[in-house]
Amino acid sequence: MRHLITGGAGFIGSHLAEHLVSGGDEVFVIDDLSTGRVEHLRSLRDHPRFTLATQPLLSGGLLRERAEWADCIHHLAAVVGIRRRLQNPLEALRVNLRGTAAVLDAAGEGGTRVLLASTGEVYGKSAARLLTEEEDLVLGPTTRGSWGFAASRILDELEALAWHEERRLPVTVVRLFNTTGPRQRALHGGVLPTFVRQAIAGEPLTVHGNGAQVRTFACVREVVACWDRLAATPQSVGEVYNLGSDDEVSIRDLATLVTEVVRSSSTIETVPHAAVYPAGYEEAPRRVPSLTKLEGEIGLRPVAPIRRIVEGLVAHERQRVEA
Ligand code: UDP
């Protein structure tokens, strides 16, 4: 099989590229290196079944050419990290809306299979205990620009599903929840790499708000294995799936767990939301996916418990710091 991965030099995209190449497939990556890095693909550099093109997705005719070449397009290119998105809301919107439209148009020419990476953020401030794919999506007003990322992803999903509905394009929408593992960088503001870095450095762990907000964290290797299985499942065409872990943890408990695993003397500090986010920023108090649909379809879901994930991250970060 031939795969085109947009954003394939990023955290999740590079793991997917490795997974597909090691399974015997051919992979072509387009990445503008805005947040992706060539080093992420070091293990594949000279591999005969792997090619990396470092250029913007929308420049020239490469996207169309490679969409025609590919059996499957994995659209993962997006503006990563809460800080960058809040600082560059226009860029985040344009990358989502224009990038996805271009990928779908290119795929539409030859009827190429597409997996679109969406996000668990589309559920917004839904109060549901377990988020099923049929849950209402609850966003705030447009005057709070921080909802733009979720809103643009909702439009991307609708556009992909319309391509399927009207033109029978074989698309699948995958809502990724917090995913973690090697190569995810603290730089982008993700909570786990941030806490691990802080605990190893002996700095205070910065819990935003009261830390009661609940999240789940999935191991990237398990996530890409499920993603690949969805791509290979014809019944997933025209459908939307949550993909993540359902092992829930509050951010305060996560901070305590990280200090325990690191055996760090770091303190845990509470930082008010107003000190780190723009005025009016609202965050989901709880975001836990139902994985019933995913598991029912592919017989697989991420299962690594949070403690094991933290232990793996700490070991990896220690090696990186010492290297
Ligand atoms: N968070 C935190 N301290 C940090 C970074 C993040 O307490 O240094 C919180 C953040 O406010 C959110 C949760 O951790 O409630 C997860 O944040 P992240 O940006 O990793 O992902 P999100 O689930 O918000 O997309």
Residues whose N, C-alpha, C, O or C-beta is under 5 A from the ligand:
A	BS01	UDP	I82 G189 G190 V191 L192 T194 T206 V207 H208 Q213 R215 I251
